[in-house]
Amino acid sequence: MGKTNPRYAGRLRRKFRIRKKISGTSERPRLTVFRSARHMYAQIIDDVSGRTLASASSLCEGARESSGGNRDGAAAVGRLLAERAKAASITAVVFDRNGFQYHGRVAALADAVREAGIEL
């Protein structure tokens, strides 16, 4: 990893530890989340074929009504992603928190996806 921010290096270690255990298939793809200071990004990925099946972020038109830097914005991204997943006929996913703590914005996004009818 080289000389880098210890907080970032710790997240990468957690990320690799998580990714050893979970993988997305065509029946149950992987929902991965990235959280920056201002925005939230989420993708549904089929790891077998290496394709992104659906994606949403706080920069997209449907989720821009609130900031991606708070729980409401994260929930809006989750609802938009769930809509796009249903359009792609995805009903169940494996949740990949990507090394982030399951708390706050990450948990809000996951709850919004669950409430929209996608099984986590």
C-alpha positions as CSV (number, residue, x, y, z in Angstrom):
1,M,0.0,0.0,0.0
2,G,3.0,2.3,0.3
3,K,3.0,5.6,2.2
4,T,-0.6,6.6,2.5
5,N,-3.1,8.0,5.0
6,P,-3.5,5.4,7.8
7,R,-7.3,5.9,7.8
8,Y,-7.5,5.1,4.0
9,A,-5.1,2.1,4.4
10,G,-7.3,0.7,7.2
11,R,-10.4,1.0,5.0
12,L,-8.6,-0.8,2.2
13,R,-7.6,-3.6,4.6
14,R,-11.2,-4.0,5.7
15,K,-12.4,-3.8,2.1
16,F,-10.1,-6.6,1.0
17,R,-11.1,-8.7,4.0
18,I,-14.8,-8.3,3.1
19,R,-14.3,-9.0,-0.6
20,K,-12.6,-12.3,0.2
21,K,-15.9,-13.5,1.6
22,I,-18.5,-12.1,-0.7
23,S,-19.1,-12.1,-4.4
24,G,-22.0,-11.1,-6.7
25,T,-23.5,-13.6,-9.0
26,S,-26.1,-13.2,-11.8
27,E,-28.8,-14.5,-9.4
28,R,-27.7,-12.3,-6.5
29,P,-25.4,-9.5,-7.5
30,R,-23.3,-7.3,-5.2
31,L,-24.4,-3.9,-4.1
32,T,-21.4,-1.8,-3.3
33,V,-21.3,1.6,-1.7
34,F,-18.8,4.4,-1.8
35,R,-19.0,7.3,0.6
36,S,-17.1,10.5,0.1
37,A,-17.4,13.7,2.1
38,R,-20.0,15.2,-0.2
39,H,-21.5,12.4,-2.2
40,M,-22.7,8.8,-2.1
41,Y,-22.3,6.3,-4.9
42,A,-23.8,2.8,-5.2
43,Q,-23.5,0.1,-7.9
44,I,-25.0,-3.3,-8.4
45,I,-22.4,-5.5,-9.9
46,D,-22.4,-9.1,-11.4
47,D,-18.8,-10.2,-10.5
48,V,-19.0,-13.3,-12.7
49,S,-19.4,-11.4,-15.9
50,G,-17.8,-8.2,-14.5
51,R,-20.7,-6.0,-15.5
52,T,-22.4,-3.1,-13.6
53,L,-26.1,-3.8,-13.8
54,A,-27.4,-0.6,-12.1
55,S,-25.9,2.4,-10.5
56,A,-27.0,5.6,-8.7
57,S,-25.3,8.5,-7.0
58,S,-26.1,11.7,-5.3
59,L,-25.1,13.5,-8.5
60,C,-27.9,11.8,-10.6
61,E,-31.0,13.7,-11.5
62,G,-33.4,11.6,-9.3
63,A,-31.3,12.0,-6.1
64,R,-30.2,15.6,-6.4
65,E,-33.0,17.1,-4.3
66,S,-30.9,16.6,-1.2
67,S,-27.2,16.5,-0.4
68,G,-25.3,13.3,-0.6
69,G,-23.4,14.3,2.5
70,N,-26.3,13.5,4.8
71,R,-28.6,10.6,5.7
72,D,-31.5,12.0,3.6
73,G,-29.4,12.2,0.5
74,A,-28.1,8.7,1.1
75,A,-31.7,7.4,1.4
76,A,-32.6,9.2,-1.9
77,V,-29.7,7.4,-3.6
78,G,-30.9,4.1,-2.2
79,R,-34.5,4.6,-3.5
80,L,-33.2,5.6,-6.9
81,L,-30.9,2.5,-7.0
82,A,-33.8,0.3,-6.0
83,E,-35.9,1.7,-8.8
84,R,-33.2,1.0,-11.4
85,A,-32.6,-2.5,-9.9
86,K,-36.3,-3.3,-10.3
87,A,-36.2,-2.1,-13.9
88,A,-33.3,-4.5,-14.5
89,S,-35.4,-7.3,-12.7
90,I,-33.1,-7.6,-9.7
91,T,-34.9,-8.6,-6.5
92,A,-32.0,-9.7,-4.2
93,V,-28.5,-8.4,-3.7
94,V,-25.5,-9.0,-1.4
95,F,-24.5,-5.9,0.4
96,D,-20.8,-4.8,0.3
97,R,-20.1,-1.9,2.7
98,N,-16.7,-1.5,1.0
99,G,-14.8,-1.1,4.3
100,F,-17.0,1.7,5.6
101,Q,-18.7,1.3,9.0
102,Y,-22.4,0.1,8.7
103,H,-23.6,3.3,10.3
104,G,-25.1,6.7,9.3
105,R,-25.2,7.2,5.6
106,V,-24.2,3.7,4.6
107,A,-27.0,2.2,6.8
108,A,-29.5,4.8,5.5
109,L,-28.8,3.8,2.0
110,A,-29.2,0.1,2.8
111,D,-32.5,0.7,4.7
112,A,-33.9,2.7,1.8
113,V,-33.0,-0.1,-0.7
114,R,-34.7,-2.6,1.7
115,E,-37.8,-0.5,2.1
116,A,-38.1,-0.2,-1.7
117,G,-38.4,-4.0,-1.9
118,I,-34.9,-5.3,-2.7
119,E,-33.8,-8.2,-0.5
120,L,-30.4,-7.5,1.3
